[in-house]
Every structure is written in structure tokens, then in C-alpha cells.
Amino acid sequence: MRILALAILTIATVLAAGTARAQKYDPNFPFCMDVVQWGGATYENCSFYTLEHCRASASGLGYTCGANPYYVGAAASPGRHDRRRRPVY
């Protein structure tokens, strides 16, 4: 009886947890536009490198632009270190 109760409790816990949501923000772009669709559904379009680009895309549509809270920043390019190299003759 304990095993049956434990099994039912486990199944109920798994079903109550629901599904995981996808990440809403792209960490490669510093700015996002909040888009409101017909019917009230909203989503974030995080594909802008500058705030001006985001605002130009949102112009006339009533959308708002803001900083991406999950932006990871620019990565250092490989091979560009502050090392002195021997000249090649």
C-alpha cells in the first residue's frame, strides 16, 4: 500500500510541475523590443545591437525597447593579446 501511495504522489508531483519555459532573451544582443501581439500576447525580440536600431524598428508600432537583462557582453577575440612578438625577417 505504501508503494502505491508513493507512486501516486510521485506521478501527481510530476504532473503538477508542468513544462519548462524556454529562455525569452537572447544573450548575444544587448537590447530587446517588447512586442505586443493581437489578443494581448507579448514576447521579446532580442536582436538589436544598439538602442537606436531597436527604437527605429519599434517606431510607429507602439512597442518599447530596453536593455537585455541576460546580455553576456562582447567576448574577447582570440589571438588579440597584449604580447610582444618577434619580428619576422
Phi, psi and omega in degrees: 000324179294322181295319178296316179296319178294321178295316179295319178296320179295314179297318179296321179294317180294318180291327180286336182292328179077193181263155177278143179270149179285158178293133185272342186243138176274119184286358182268351182239136185281345184229146181233151174246129176275115184254130178250120181267169177300132181097358175095357179289139180235153173208167180252132175254098183258079180220036185235134179273334180231155178292325179296320178297318179296314181295324178294322179290328182272352184300127178083353182258346180083013179272160179245152180241150179198176181288144177280117182291346182249017180295129184270349180090167181286135178275148178291137180284137182291145176089355180252071180255162180271069180243141174275130180249149178288132178292146180259125180256000000 
